[in-house]
């Protein structure tokens, strides 16, 4: 699946890092991506990706977060 560079308004497509809640540009996430239950998650940095990979349900449920 090809990820578009920009959305319909001309702005970069973004996603929210599920660990720290930072906005991430999806076509160049500094922390990379992680697939979980057929969903792609985008990360601001490698540390957030690693933390999420160890406990994805805790971050998705809101039980865990990291304040930046």
MOPAC internal coordinates of N, CA, C and O (Angstrom, degrees):
PM7 1SCF
backbone

  N    0.0000 0     0.00 0     0.00 0    0    0    0
  C    1.4479 1     0.00 0     0.00 0    1    0    0
  C    1.5240 1   108.92 1     0.00 0    2    1    0
  O    1.2310 1   120.59 1   -54.90 1    3    2    1
  N    1.3122 1   116.48 1   125.10 1    3    2    1
  C    1.4534 1   121.37 1   179.42 1    5    3    2
  C    1.5261 1   109.74 1   -84.20 1    6    5    3
  O    1.2310 1   120.47 1   -48.75 1    7    6    5
  N    1.3266 1   116.70 1   131.25 1    7    6    5
  C    1.4614 1   121.50 1  -179.86 1    9    7    6
  C    1.5218 1   108.16 1   -91.63 1   10    9    7
  O    1.2310 1   119.86 1   -54.59 1   11   10    9
  N    1.3466 1   117.88 1   125.41 1   11   10    9
  C    1.4656 1   119.68 1   179.80 1   13   11   10
  C    1.5279 1   110.91 1   -66.82 1   14   13   11
  O    1.2310 1   120.94 1   -30.28 1   15   14   13
  N    1.3308 1   115.81 1   149.72 1   15   14   13
  C    1.4568 1   120.19 1   178.58 1   17   15   14
  C    1.5224 1   111.75 1   -76.40 1   18   17   15
  O    1.2310 1   120.31 1   148.15 1   19   18   17
  N    1.3222 1   117.01 1   -31.85 1   19   18   17
  C    1.4540 1   121.21 1  -176.52 1   21   19   18
  C    1.5201 1   110.06 1  -137.04 1   22   21   19
  O    1.2310 1   120.67 1   -28.19 1   23   22   21
  N    1.3356 1   116.33 1   151.81 1   23   22   21
  C    1.4557 1   119.82 1   176.08 1   25   23   22
  C    1.5263 1   109.87 1   -85.90 1   26   25   23
  O    1.2310 1   119.47 1     6.95 1   27   26   25
  N    1.3021 1   118.61 1  -173.05 1   27   26   25
  C    1.4756 1   122.84 1  -175.37 1   29   27   26
  C    1.5261 1   113.20 1   -64.76 1   30   29   27
  O    1.2310 1   119.86 1   157.80 1   31   30   29
  N    1.3258 1   117.87 1   -22.20 1   31   30   29
  C    1.4694 1   120.76 1  -179.86 1   33   31   30
  C    1.5266 1   112.11 1   -89.49 1   34   33   31
  O    1.2310 1   120.00 1   179.70 1   35   34   33
  N    1.3249 1   117.60 1    -0.30 1   35   34   33
  C    1.4492 1   121.44 1  -179.93 1   37   35   34
  C    1.5200 1   113.74 1    89.01 1   38   37   35
  O    1.2310 1   120.37 1   179.94 1   39   38   37
  N    1.3124 1   116.90 1    -0.06 1   39   38   37
  C    1.4628 1   121.89 1   177.94 1   41   39   38
  C    1.5288 1   109.30 1   -89.09 1   42   41   39
  O    1.2310 1   120.16 1   -26.26 1   43   42   41
  N    1.3294 1   117.30 1   153.74 1   43   42   41
  C    1.4763 1   118.98 1   176.11 1   45   43   42
  C    1.5328 1   110.65 1   -61.38 1   46   45   43
  O    1.2310 1   120.55 1   -38.57 1   47   46   45
  N    1.3260 1   116.56 1   141.43 1   47   46   45
  C    1.4632 1   120.06 1   174.25 1   49   47   46
  C    1.5157 1   108.30 1   -67.94 1   50   49   47
  O    1.2310 1   121.22 1   -45.37 1   51   50   49
  N    1.3148 1   115.28 1   134.63 1   51   50   49
  C    1.4592 1   120.25 1  -178.27 1   53   51   50
  C    1.5182 1   111.21 1  -128.32 1   54   53   51
  O    1.2310 1   121.61 1   -15.69 1   55   54   53
  N    1.3115 1   114.53 1   164.31 1   55   54   53
  C    1.4485 1   123.12 1   175.84 1   57   55   54
  C    1.5262 1   106.59 1  -142.31 1   58   57   55
  O    1.2310 1   120.38 1   -15.52 1   59   58   57
  N    1.3164 1   116.87 1   164.48 1   59   58   57
  C    1.4616 1   120.89 1   178.89 1   61   59   58
  C    1.5251 1   108.72 1  -104.93 1   62   61   59
  O    1.2310 1   121.02 1   -52.74 1   63   62   61
  N    1.3175 1   115.65 1   127.26 1   63   62   61
  C    1.4586 1   122.14 1   176.96 1   65   63   62
  C    1.5360 1   107.23 1   -61.96 1   66   65   63
  O    1.2310 1   119.51 1   -58.73 1   67   66   65
  N    1.3454 1   118.55 1   121.27 1   67   66   65
  C    1.4640 1   120.76 1  -176.13 1   69   67   66
  C    1.5351 1   114.39 1   -70.82 1   70   69   67
  O    1.2310 1   120.06 1   171.43 1   71   70   69
  N    1.3132 1   117.50 1    -8.57 1   71   70   69
  C    1.4662 1   120.65 1  -179.53 1   73   71   70
  C    1.5278 1   111.10 1   -93.51 1   74   73   71
  O    1.2310 1   120.11 1   130.70 1   75   74   73
  N    1.3323 1   117.39 1   -49.30 1   75   74   73
  C    1.4662 1   120.98 1  -173.85 1   77   75   74
  C    1.5321 1   113.53 1  -113.84 1   78   77   75
  O    1.2310 1   120.30 1   175.82 1   79   78   77
  N    1.3255 1   117.03 1    -4.18 1   79   78   77
  C    1.4694 1   123.69 1   179.22 1   81   79   78
  C    1.5233 1   114.29 1    66.95 1   82   81   79
  O    1.2310 1   119.87 1  -159.21 1   83   82   81
  N    1.3208 1   117.86 1    20.79 1   83   82   81
  C    1.4626 1   120.62 1   175.32 1   85   83   82
  C    1.5225 1   109.15 1   -81.17 1   86   85   83
  O    1.2310 1   120.73 1   -29.03 1   87   86   85
  N    1.3282 1   116.21 1   150.97 1   87   86   85
  C    1.4578 1   121.56 1   176.32 1   89   87   86
  C    1.5195 1   109.23 1   -80.05 1   90   89   87
  O    1.2310 1   121.03 1   -46.16 1   91   90   89
  N    1.3330 1   115.63 1   133.84 1   91   90   89
  C    1.4569 1   122.78 1  -177.12 1   93   91   90
  C    1.5209 1   108.77 1  -125.44 1   94   93   91
  O    1.2310 1   120.04 1   -46.03 1   95   94   93
  N    1.3264 1   117.53 1   133.97 1   95   94   93
  C    1.4631 1   121.52 1   174.38 1   97   95   94
  C    1.5205 1   107.09 1   -78.45 1   98   97   95
  O    1.2310 1   120.51 1   -59.22 1   99   98   97
  N    1.3365 1   116.63 1   120.78 1   99   98   97
  C    1.4645 1   120.37 1  -169.09 1  101   99   98
  C    1.5246 1   114.83 1   -69.01 1  102  101   99
  O    1.2310 1   119.15 1   155.19 1  103  102  101
  N    1.3174 1   119.23 1   -24.81 1  103  102  101
  C    1.4654 1   117.86 1  -178.63 1  105  103  102
  C    1.5212 1   112.20 1   -84.98 1  106  105  103
  O    1.2310 1   120.07 1   177.22 1  107  106  105
  N    1.3555 1   117.48 1    -2.78 1  107  106  105
  C    1.4685 1   120.40 1   174.06 1  109  107  106
  C    1.5368 1   111.08 1  -154.65 1  110  109  107
  O    1.2310 1   120.71 1  -117.09 1  111  110  109
  N    1.3269 1   116.24 1    62.91 1  111  110  109
  C    1.4651 1   119.35 1   179.48 1  113  111  110
  C    1.5285 1   111.43 1   -71.57 1  114  113  111
  O    1.2310 1   120.51 1   -58.58 1  115  114  113
  N    1.3255 1   116.63 1   121.42 1  115  114  113
  C    1.4705 1   121.09 1  -176.24 1  117  115  114
  C    1.5274 1   112.17 1   -59.14 1  118  117  115
  O    1.2310 1   120.51 1   149.02 1  119  118  117
  N    1.3402 1   116.62 1   -30.98 1  119  118  117
  C    1.4613 1   120.40 1  -178.79 1  121  119  118
  C    1.5058 1   113.90 1   -96.87 1  122  121  119
  O    1.2310 1   120.34 1  -177.91 1  123  122  121
  N    1.3072 1   116.95 1     2.09 1  123  122  121
  C    1.4550 1   120.42 1  -179.78 1  125  123  122
  C    1.5190 1   112.85 1    82.39 1  126  125  123
  O    1.2310 1   121.10 1    16.49 1  127  126  125
  N    1.3079 1   115.50 1  -163.51 1  127  126  125
  C    1.4612 1   122.40 1  -176.81 1  129  127  126
  C    1.5183 1   110.23 1  -129.12 1  130  129  127
  O    1.2310 1   121.61 1   -14.61 1  131  130  129
  N    1.3205 1   114.52 1   165.39 1  131  130  129
  C    1.4597 1   121.05 1   176.27 1  133  131  130
  C    1.5230 1   107.73 1  -146.84 1  134  133  131
  O    1.2310 1   120.45 1   -47.96 1  135  134  133
  N    1.3193 1   116.74 1   132.04 1  135  134  133
  C    1.4630 1   122.49 1   177.86 1  137  135  134
  C    1.5252 1   109.19 1   -92.98 1  138  137  135
  O    1.2310 1   121.03 1   -50.35 1  139  138  137
  N    1.3375 1   115.64 1   129.65 1  139  138  137
  C    1.4654 1   119.97 1   177.17 1  141  139  138
  C    1.5196 1   107.73 1  -145.36 1  142  141  139
  O    1.2310 1   120.86 1   -57.28 1  143  142  141
  N    1.3138 1   115.96 1   122.72 1  143  142  141
  C    1.4703 1   122.76 1  -179.06 1  145  143  142
  C    1.5353 1   111.68 1    50.01 1  146  145  143
  O    1.2310 1   121.53 1  -130.58 1  147  146  145
  N    1.3399 1   114.68 1    49.42 1  147  146  145
  C    1.4652 1   123.68 1   176.58 1  149  147  146
  C    1.5281 1   113.73 1    64.42 1  150  149  147
  O    1.2310 1   119.98 1  -161.49 1  151  150  149
  N    1.3170 1   117.64 1    18.51 1  151  150  149
  C    1.4670 1   123.17 1   178.01 1  153  151  150
  C    1.5266 1   108.14 1  -119.43 1  154  153  151
  O    1.2310 1   120.54 1   -40.30 1  155  154  153
  N    1.3298 1   116.57 1   139.70 1  155  154  153
  C    1.4572 1   121.19 1   176.52 1  157  155  154
  C    1.5190 1   109.16 1   -96.21 1  158  157  155
  O    1.2310 1   120.68 1   -49.20 1  159  158  157
  N    1.3290 1   116.30 1   130.80 1  159  158  157
  C    1.4588 1   122.68 1   177.02 1  161  159  158
  C    1.5209 1   107.98 1  -114.33 1  162  161  159
  O    1.2310 1   120.82 1   -36.23 1  163  162  161
  N    1.3342 1   116.05 1   143.77 1  163  162  161
  C    1.4610 1   123.20 1  -175.37 1  165  163  162
  C    1.5240 1   109.00 1  -115.47 1  166  165  163
  O    1.2310 1   120.79 1   -35.88 1  167  166  165
  N    1.3496 1   116.09 1   144.12 1  167  166  165
  C    1.4597 1   120.39 1  -172.25 1  169  167  166
  C    1.5190 1   112.60 1  -129.58 1  170  169  167
  O    1.2310 1   121.72 1   -33.06 1  171  170  169
  N    1.3459 1   114.30 1   146.94 1  171  170  169
  C    1.4660 1   121.32 1  -179.36 1  173  171  170
  C    1.5191 1   111.65 1   -73.80 1  174  173  171
  O    1.2310 1   120.34 1   150.69 1  175  174  173
  N    1.3134 1   116.96 1   -29.31 1  175  174  173
  C    1.4585 1   121.31 1  -178.74 1  177  175  174
  C    1.5154 1   110.80 1  -155.16 1  178  177  175
  O    1.2310 1   120.14 1   -16.89 1  179  178  177
  N    1.3163 1   117.34 1   163.11 1  179  178  177
  C    1.4639 1   120.83 1  -178.09 1  181  179  178
  C    1.5276 1   113.77 1   -59.19 1  182  181  179
  O    1.2310 1   119.99 1   145.96 1  183  182  181
  N    1.3322 1   117.62 1   -34.04 1  183  182  181
  C    1.4602 1   120.07 1  -179.37 1  185  183  182
  C    1.5173 1   112.65 1   -61.41 1  186  185  183
  O    1.2310 1   120.95 1   140.07 1  187  186  185
  N    1.3351 1   115.78 1   -39.93 1  187  186  185
  C    1.4696 1   119.46 1   178.17 1  189  187  186
  C    1.5229 1   111.00 1   -66.52 1  190  189  187
  O    1.2310 1   120.46 1   139.84 1  191  190  189
  N    1.3357 1   116.72 1   -40.16 1  191  190  189
  C    1.4697 1   120.24 1   178.92 1  193  191  190
  C    1.5269 1   110.94 1   -62.62 1  194  193  191
  O    1.2310 1   120.50 1   136.27 1  195  194  193
  N    1.3232 1   116.65 1   -43.73 1  195  194  193
  C    1.4687 1   120.97 1  -179.50 1  197  195  194
  C    1.5253 1   110.17 1   -65.20 1  198  197  195
  O    1.2310 1   120.24 1   135.09 1  199  198  197
  N    1.3365 1   117.14 1   -44.91 1  199  198  197
  C    1.4683 1   120.58 1   179.20 1  201  199  198
  C    1.5234 1   110.35 1   -59.73 1  202  201  199
  O    1.2310 1   120.24 1   135.12 1  203  202  201
  N    1.3266 1   117.14 1   -44.88 1  203  202  201
  C    1.4624 1   121.74 1   179.98 1  205  203  202
  C    1.5222 1   110.98 1   -63.43 1  206  205  203
  O    1.2310 1   120.17 1   138.50 1  207  206  205
  N    1.3237 1   117.28 1   -41.50 1  207  206  205
  C    1.4685 1   120.69 1  -176.99 1  209  207  206
  C    1.5262 1   111.64 1   -62.98 1  210  209  207
  O    1.2310 1   120.23 1   152.79 1  211  210  209
  N    1.3269 1   117.17 1   -27.21 1  211  210  209
  C    1.4625 1   121.10 1  -179.55 1  213  211  210
  C    1.5320 1   112.61 1   -81.69 1  214  213  211
  O    1.2310 1   119.72 1   148.60 1  215  214  213
  N    1.3397 1   118.14 1   -31.40 1  215  214  213
  C    1.4689 1   121.96 1  -176.62 1  217  215  214
  C    1.5285 1   111.50 1  -145.21 1  218  217  215
  O    1.2310 1   119.25 1  -119.43 1  219  218  217
  N    1.3194 1   119.04 1    60.57 1  219  218  217
  C    1.4630 1   119.74 1  -175.11 1  221  219  218
  C    1.5310 1   114.14 1   -58.67 1  222  221  219
  O    1.2310 1   119.65 1   139.09 1  223  222  221
  N    1.3082 1   118.27 1   -40.91 1  223  222  221
  C    1.4707 1   120.12 1  -178.32 1  225  223  222
  C    1.5289 1   111.94 1   -64.10 1  226  225  223
  O    1.2310 1   120.19 1   144.45 1  227  226  225
  N    1.3118 1   117.25 1   -35.55 1  227  226  225
  C    1.4695 1   120.52 1   179.58 1  229  227  226
  C    1.5266 1   110.60 1   -64.14 1  230  229  227
  O    1.2310 1   119.95 1   140.92 1  231  230  229
  N    1.3306 1   117.69 1   -39.08 1  231  230  229
  C    1.4636 1   120.58 1   179.35 1  233  231  230
  C    1.5198 1   111.91 1   -76.79 1  234  233  231
  O    1.2310 1   120.23 1   141.45 1  235  234  233
  N    1.3165 1   117.17 1   -38.55 1  235  234  233
  C    1.4693 1   119.87 1  -179.94 1  237  235  234
  C    1.5245 1   111.97 1   -68.41 1  238  237  235
  O    1.2310 1   120.32 1   147.97 1  239  238  237
  N    1.3255 1   116.99 1   -32.03 1  239  238  237
  C    1.4666 1   120.33 1  -179.69 1  241  239  238
  C    1.5264 1   112.10 1   -81.69 1  242  241  239
  O    1.2310 1   120.27 1   166.56 1  243  242  241
  N    1.3398 1   117.08 1   -13.44 1  243  242  241
  C    1.4566 1   120.50 1  -178.03 1  245  243  242
  C    1.5188 1   113.61 1    89.51 1  246  245  243
  O    1.2310 1   120.26 1   179.98 1  247  246  245
  N    1.3436 1   117.11 1    -0.02 1  247  246  245
  C    1.4602 1   120.30 1   177.38 1  249  247  246
  C    1.5191 1   111.81 1   -62.37 1  250  249  247
  O    1.2310 1   120.97 1   147.55 1  251  250  249
  N    1.3345 1   115.74 1   -32.45 1  251  250  249
  C    1.4549 1   120.85 1  -179.77 1  253  251  250
  C    1.5119 1   109.03 1  -126.13 1  254  253  251
  O    1.2310 1   120.73 1   -37.93 1  255  254  253
  N    1.3259 1   116.20 1   142.07 1  255  254  253
  C    1.4619 1   122.99 1   170.35 1  257  255  254
  C    1.5235 1   107.01 1  -150.01 1  258  257  255
  O    1.2310 1   120.96 1   -18.20 1  259  258  257
  N    1.2995 1   115.76 1   161.80 1  259  258  257
  C    1.4475 1   122.19 1   174.10 1  261  259  258
  C    1.5250 1   106.03 1  -120.90 1  262  261  259
  O    1.2310 1   120.03 1   -55.39 1  263  262  261
  N    1.3227 1   117.55 1   124.61 1  263  262  261
  C    1.4577 1   121.19 1   177.74 1  265  263  262
  C    1.5174 1   109.46 1   -85.61 1  266  265  263
  O    1.2310 1   121.34 1   -49.94 1  267  266  265
  N    1.3151 1   115.03 1   130.06 1  267  266  265
  C    1.4701 1   120.24 1   178.87 1  269  267  266
  C    1.5043 1   109.41 1  -107.04 1  270  269  267
  O    1.2310 1   120.10 1   180.00 1  271  270  269

